[in-house]
Every structure is written in structure tokens, then in C-alpha cells.
């Protein structure tokens, strides 16, 4: 599903009068989640899931087929854990 398709779905389900209003709602949602994760806060939406951040340790590896190695620095990564309602809806689809 593309972003345009998703905006149309939000317009239908949210009963927005226009695609522009639905797109503003989607943008507000994604911007808000991003802002919270940048501050290292978690966002829990009961039944849907929880957005959090995790600290990923430095990692070394070898490029397959060569003798080259690389080191990926430690970083913070976003994480999403599905809620029970969402998990059950997907499993029973």
C-alpha cells in the first residue's frame, strides 16, 4: 500500500471531508511519533502497539566473499511491538 492509498483509507475510515485533511492527519500522527522517539519517549496505543527506542551496540562483521571487515557504530533504533488486538486481527484475517 502506498502513502496515497493509505491516505485514501484514512479519509474513508476517519470520515474526513477531503484527502488533504486526511493527509494532514497522517502527517500529524507520523510527525508526533517521530518527535516522541527522538526524545527517547515511548508511545503506547492500547490495543494497537507501542513505539519505543532501543540502544543497539557496536557491531563488527565481515563482507562476504572478501577479507574486508566493517564496524557499525552503536546507535539508537526505533522499535514497534504489536498490541494483542492488532496481533489477533492480523492472525485471523
Secondary structure, 3 states (H helix, E strand, C coil): CCHHHHHHHHHHHHCCCCHHHHHHHHHHHHHHHHHHHHCCCCEEECCCEEEEEEEECCEEEECCCCCCEEEECCEEEEEEEECHHHHHHHHCC
